[in-house]
Amino acid sequence: MGLPVVAIVGRPNVGKSSLLNALAGEMISIVEPTAGVTRDRVSTFLGRDERYFELIDTGGYGLVDSDELSDHIERQILQAIEAADFVLFVVDVREGITPLDQRISQLLRKSDLDVIGVANKADNAKLFGAAGEFARLGFGEFLCVSAQNNLNKAVLLDTIFERLEHVAGTGAPAEPVMKIAIVGKRNAGKSSLVNAITGSERVIVSEVPGTTRDAVDVRIEKDGKTLVVIDTAGVRKVAKMGDSIEFYGYVRATRSISRADVVWFLIDATVPVSQVDKKLGSLIAEEHKSCILVINKWDLAKDVAGTDDYEDYLTAKLPALKAAPIAFTTATEGKNVQSVLDLSAELFKQATTWISTGRLNKAFETVRNERTGARRKAAAWPKIYYATQIAANPVTILMFVNNPKLFDDNYLRYVASRLQTLLPIREVPIRLVVRSHKGDSPPRGKPRPRKRR
């Protein structure tokens, strides 16, 4: 049996996302004064004394969306209500009962769910008395809280856990064995890919660019293991971002790369590789993330170019990711999606590989004997004496050398490329750390430690 589910429901701009963030104690959902920022279901897990539940933030019910996504948002809300064990019905204590509040109360009564009424934005005790009128909605007394100021947050959490005592559940949620971030520019098909993975309408899919605004973690089970797939907002040039919501979405997308084990870099096969694609590719490479180049909408482009020609094209456009494997998909039809999941598992296995010092130094001996990759005078030739692996995911190798200054970026790229060929880590990045074998130099690229006075 899965964890109990608590859904946050309310009309637009009553502070649902602020409440989720306050209860979680961290920034999960984007919070903006603009109504309708949240569109998809955004969730997190909360626990106390070995009891856990999933808390789900939803979009504003009854929102008139400028992108004509109101029906999509409402379906997401209804799916959250259907999955919920009980609901936090959030209202704005300063505005009193509105027609939309009444519509939501009718919807919740039809669902026959346990409901906790939450009167938000009660920033001071003077507003508490105004919450009395919400009892007319049929769910008893509403608890006054201020998500922004954390007022009565502990009381609300106590109330939630008291209700959970009568709900069957499990212990702590299973730790995911792998996190996959799906990133790419707008309208590349990221959300369609997530829905193809889950086999359901887990996130909103629309032709409207910028439909996804937040980073949405979606948990799935595959072969008895828990995975997290992160759907992210589409990226475009910072100069073209229309508002702070787009900027926050961009920040969340880039952070998702940092916390992922494997990145699916989604590229729209129907349009040329852009500067945004190149920037994303560079960021993935800089983070030393295992990456799959997922060429989506291939059904619309395969007649224009063959796979071999397109692979050569990508190598030229994204040289920093030349070792990344390439997969061709049609997300709207679910074609090749499961094989990309299998490929992710293979990359994760490579990235978490620990190589014995003996095998590693044998590979370095081959690199030394080749004496290629740098044009230098013999007196200033970079020499690697021995090496050892110090971390995994990414594979990180500490090299003891004659002079760290001789190991520029070009030479390090050459060494990493040769190691990928010689060791069972052909498709994942390698991070190289350089240190003088004499022990009198700090690792290259890190500050020299300061002496204590």
Secondary structure, DSSP 8 states (H G I E B T S, - for coil): ----EEEEEESTTSSHHHHHHHHHTS--S---SSTT---S-EEEEEEETTEEEEEEE---TT---TTS-HHHHHHHHHHHHHH-SEEEEEEETTT---HHHHHHHHHHHHHT-EEEEEEE---SGGGGGGGGGGGGGSS---EE-BTTTTBTHHHHHHHHHHHHTTS---SS----SEEEEEE-BTTSSHHHHHHHHHTS--S---SSTT---S-EEEEEEETTEEEEEEE---B--GGG--SHHHHHHHHHHHHHHHH-SEEEEEEETTS---HHHHHHHHHHHHTT-EEEEEEE-GGGTTTTS-HHHHHHHHHHH-GGGTTS-EEE-BGGGTBTHHHHHHHHHHHHHHHT----HHHHHHHHHHHHHH--S----GGG---EEEEEEEETTTEEEEEEES-GGG--HHHHHHHHHHHHHHSS-TTS-EEEEEEETTS-S--TTS-------
